[in-house]
Amino acid sequence: MSGVRVVADSAVCLPKELIEKYNIELVPETIIFGTTIYRDGVDLVPSEFYVKLGQAKELPTTSAPSPQDFIDAFQKVGKDADSIACILVTAGFSHMGLQAAMTARESVPEPPIEIMDSRTALGAYGFIVLAAAKAAAAGKSLPEVLQAAKDVQKRVTLIATLNTIKYLAKGGRIGKAAHWAGTLLSIKPIIEVPPSTGVLEPVERVRTRRKALQRLLEIMQERVGEGQRVHASIEQANVPEEAENLKSQISSLFDCTEVYINDFAPVAGVHCGPGVIGISFYSED
């Protein structure tokens, strides 16, 4: 038996090599373009997805994993695990995913399974999952693995800027930023998904892309504070040069324990649109 195994869904943003290194099992969400169904991260790579999204006449839809998807994942990892920590994207985005996992747990009595709502998304969600996976790899118990995830959850921040607000407005995920929908589509919204609420929250809006990217760094500086070691992740939707530039600036501005560039998860990109870029980060104690 291999102790605790970690299960997450495909909305998580982590480098592939870390997913493989820590043996994290991903359950794919679904993206539907017209009558064609894709499993997120399986049938469609992010670069292809964002090209299709930019060309689509109608916004694609998304669907959370089914109970059977989670049953399959639990049974697969349960063959050589003492217990399972299933950590999911915020229920504020995918309540059906949380329900599906809880339903699946009833059909898989062994090994013990605990389900946790990350209450955030993308790289912030990734850092929570990674903390759990590292604890599991260190031989920690299931309660200790979940506590490691919760310790990061309390500190992690996800901020992002959108190229346009139209995808949020069309997809119905605009939340508290709804009052921005009537403004010019040329504004560059800055949003966040704080674990304190688990839903999309507006931060501010600026007029230019350059200013929006600068504000992401300024907000990060404001929230990190002085003298703190930082874990950072940049999530990008087909804007690799901007992501590399942000990575360079973050590396020079902060004392980074780790800094990654990840593809912006397609299942989230449906609602945020091409060109979205975000920064997820947290400070060490």
C-alpha positions in Angstrom: 0.0 0.0 0.0 1.2 3.5 -0.8 -0.4 5.6 2.0 -2.5 8.6 0.9 -3.2 9.3 -2.7 -4.4 12.7 -3.9 -7.2 13.1 -6.5 -8.0 16.5 -8.1 -10.0 17.6 -11.1 -8.7 19.0 -14.4 -9.3 22.6 -13.4 -6.1 22.5 -11.4 -3.1 24.2 -12.8 0.2 22.5 -12.1 3.3 21.6 -14.2 2.9 18.1 -15.7 6.1 17.0 -14.2 4.8 17.7 -10.6 1.6 15.9 -11.3 3.6 12.9 -12.4 6.2 13.2 -9.6 3.6 13.2 -6.9 1.3 10.7 -8.5 -1.7 13.1 -8.5 -4.8 11.6 -10.2 -6.8 14.0 -12.3 -10.4 13.6 -13.1 -11.3 15.4 -16.4 -14.0 17.9 -16.7 -15.8 18.2 -20.0 -15.9 21.0 -22.7 -18.5 20.9 -25.4 -18.2 22.8 -28.7 -21.5 22.3 -30.4 -22.0 18.6 -30.6 -18.3 17.7 -30.0 -17.4 16.7 -26.5 -13.8 17.0 -25.2 -12.3 15.8 -22.0 -10.4 18.6 -20.5 -6.7 17.9 -20.7 -7.2 14.6 -22.5 -8.7 15.3 -25.9 -7.7 18.9 -26.4 -4.5 20.7 -25.5 -4.8 24.2 -24.2 -3.1 25.9 -27.2 -5.6 24.2 -29.5 -8.5 25.0 -27.2 -7.8 28.8 -27.1 -7.6 28.9 -30.9 -11.0 27.1 -31.1 -12.5 29.4 -28.5 -11.4 32.6 -30.3 -13.0 31.3 -33.6 -16.2 29.8 -32.0 -19.4 31.5 -33.1 -21.1 30.2 -29.9 -19.6 29.9 -26.5 -18.8 26.3 -25.6 -20.3 24.8 -22.4 -18.6 22.9 -19.6 -19.7 19.9 -17.5 -18.3 18.7 -14.2 -17.1 15.1 -13.9 -19.9 12.6 -13.3 -20.1 10.3 -10.2 -18.9 7.5 -12.4 -15.8 9.5 -13.4 -15.0 9.8 -9.7 -15.8 6.2 -9.0 -13.4 5.2 -11.7 -10.6 7.4 -10.2 -11.2 6.3 -6.6 -11.2 2.7 -7.6 -8.0 3.1 -9.6 -6.0 4.8 -7.0 -7.6 2.8 -4.2 -5.9 -0.4 -5.5 -2.6 0.7 -3.8 -3.6 3.4 -1.3 -4.5 3.3 2.3 -6.7 6.4 1.9 -7.6 9.2 -0.6 -7.7 13.0 -0.3 -9.9 14.3 -3.1 -9.4 18.1 -3.4 -11.7 19.9 -5.9 -12.0 23.3 -7.6 -14.2 25.7 -5.7 -17.8 24.7 -5.5 -18.5 28.3 -6.4 -17.6 27.3 -9.9 -18.5 23.6 -9.9 -21.0 22.6 -7.2 -22.0 19.6 -9.3 -18.4 18.4 -9.2 -18.4 18.4 -5.4 -21.8 16.6 -5.4 -20.6 14.0 -7.9 -17.5 13.2 -5.8 -19.6 12.9 -2.6 -22.0 10.6 -4.5 -19.1 8.5 -5.8 -17.7 8.1 -2.3 -20.8 6.3 -1.2 -20.1 3.6 -3.9 -16.4 3.2 -2.9 -16.4 2.1 0.7 -12.7 1.3 0.8 -10.2 2.9 1.2 -11.4 5.9 3.3 -12.0 9.0 1.2 -12.0 12.6 2.4 -13.3 15.3 0.0 -12.2 19.0 0.3 -13.4 22.1 -1.5 -10.3 24.1 -2.3 -12.5 27.3 -2.5 -10.3 28.6 -5.3 -9.1 27.7 -8.8 -6.2 27.5 -11.2 -2.7 27.9 -9.7 -4.0 28.7 -6.3 -6.0 25.4 -6.4 -2.8 23.8 -7.7 -0.7 25.0 -4.7 -3.3 23.5 -2.3 -3.2 20.2 -4.2 0.6 20.2 -4.3 0.9 20.8 -0.6 -1.4 17.8 0.0 0.6 15.6 -2.5 3.9 16.6 -0.9 2.6 15.7 2.5 1.3 12.4 1.2 4.7 11.6 -0.4 6.3 12.3 3.0 4.2 9.6 4.5 1.8 11.8 6.4 -1.6 10.5 7.5 -4.8 11.5 5.8 -5.7 14.2 8.4 -2.1 15.6 8.1 -2.4 15.6 4.3 -5.6 17.6 4.5 -4.2 19.9 7.1 -1.2 20.7 4.8 -3.7 21.6 2.1 -5.7 23.8 4.5 -2.6 25.6 5.7 -1.9 26.7 2.1 -5.5 27.4 1.4 -5.5 30.1 4.2 -2.6 31.9 2.6 -3.0 31.6 -1.2 -4.1 34.3 -3.6 -5.3 34.1 -7.2 -5.5 37.3 -9.2 -6.0 37.6 -13.0 -6.7 40.1 -15.8 -9.0 39.4 -18.6 -8.6 40.7 -22.2 -12.4 41.2 -22.3 -15.3 40.7 -19.9 -17.6 39.3 -22.6 -16.9 35.7 -21.9 -17.7 36.1 -18.2 -20.9 37.9 -19.1 -22.0 35.3 -21.7 -21.1 32.4 -19.5 -23.0 33.6 -16.5 -19.9 33.4 -14.2 -19.6 37.1 -13.8 -20.8 37.1 -10.2 -20.1 40.3 -8.3 -18.5 41.9 -11.3 -21.9 42.1 -13.0 -22.0 45.8 -12.7 -19.0 46.0 -15.1 -20.9 44.2 -17.9 -22.5 47.4 -19.2 -19.2 49.2 -19.5 -16.9 49.3 -22.6 -15.7 45.9 -23.5 -12.2 47.4 -23.9 -11.7 47.6 -20.1 -9.2 45.2 -18.6 -10.8 43.7 -15.5 -8.7 42.4 -12.6 -10.5 39.7 -10.7 -9.7 37.2 -7.9 -11.1 34.0 -6.4 -10.4 34.3 -2.6 -10.8 31.1 -0.5 -12.7 33.3 2.0 -15.6 33.3 -0.4 -14.8 30.8 -3.1 -16.4 32.9 -5.9 -15.2 35.4 -8.5 -14.6 38.8 -6.9 -13.9 42.0 -8.8 -10.7 43.8 -7.8 -10.5 46.8 -10.1 -10.6 47.7 -13.8 -8.0 49.5 -15.9 -8.0 50.8 -19.5 -4.9 49.1 -20.9 -3.3 45.7 -21.0 0.1 47.1 -19.9 -1.4 48.7 -16.9 -3.4 45.6 -16.0 -0.2 43.5 -16.0 1.6 46.1 -13.9 -1.3 46.1 -11.4 -1.0 42.4 -11.0 2.5 42.8 -9.8 1.7 45.7 -7.6 -1.2 43.9 -5.9 1.1 40.9 -5.4 3.7 43.2 -3.7 1.0 44.7 -1.5 -0.2 41.3 -0.3 3.1 39.5 0.1 4.8 42.2 2.2 8.5 42.6 3.0 11.0 39.8 3.5 8.8 36.9 2.7 9.7 33.8 0.7 7.1 33.3 -2.0 5.6 30.4 -4.1 4.3 31.7 -7.4 2.6 30.4 -10.5 1.6 32.3 -13.7 -1.4 31.0 -15.6 -1.6 32.0 -19.2 -4.0 31.5 -22.2 -1.9 31.6 -25.3 0.2 34.7 -24.2 3.5 32.9 -23.5 5.7 36.0 -23.9 3.7 38.0 -21.4 3.9 35.0 -19.0 7.7 34.8 -19.4 8.0 38.5 -18.7 5.9 38.2 -15.6 8.0 35.3 -14.4 11.1 37.3 -14.9 9.7 40.3 -13.0 8.4 38.1 -10.2 11.8 36.4 -9.9 13.6 39.7 -9.6 11.0 41.3 -7.2 10.5 38.5 -4.8 12.5 35.8 -3.0 10.9 32.8 -4.8 10.9 29.3 -3.5 9.3 28.2 -6.7 7.8 30.0 -9.7 6.0 28.2 -12.6 4.3 29.0 -15.8 1.1 27.0 -16.4 -1.5 26.8 -19.2 -4.7 28.5 -18.0 -7.0 25.5 -17.5 -9.3 25.3 -20.6 -12.4 24.5 -18.4 -11.8 27.9 -16.8 -10.8 29.6 -20.0 -14.3 29.0 -21.4 -15.5 31.7 -19.0 -12.5 34.0 -19.1 -11.5 34.0 -22.8 -8.3 33.9 -24.8 -5.5 36.2 -23.5 -6.4 35.9 -19.8 -3.4 35.8 -17.5 -3.2 35.3 -13.8 -0.8 35.0 -10.9 -1.3 32.6 -8.0 1.0 33.0 -4.9 1.4 32.5 -1.2 4.0 33.4 1.3 5.8 31.0 3.7 5.2 31.4 7.4 
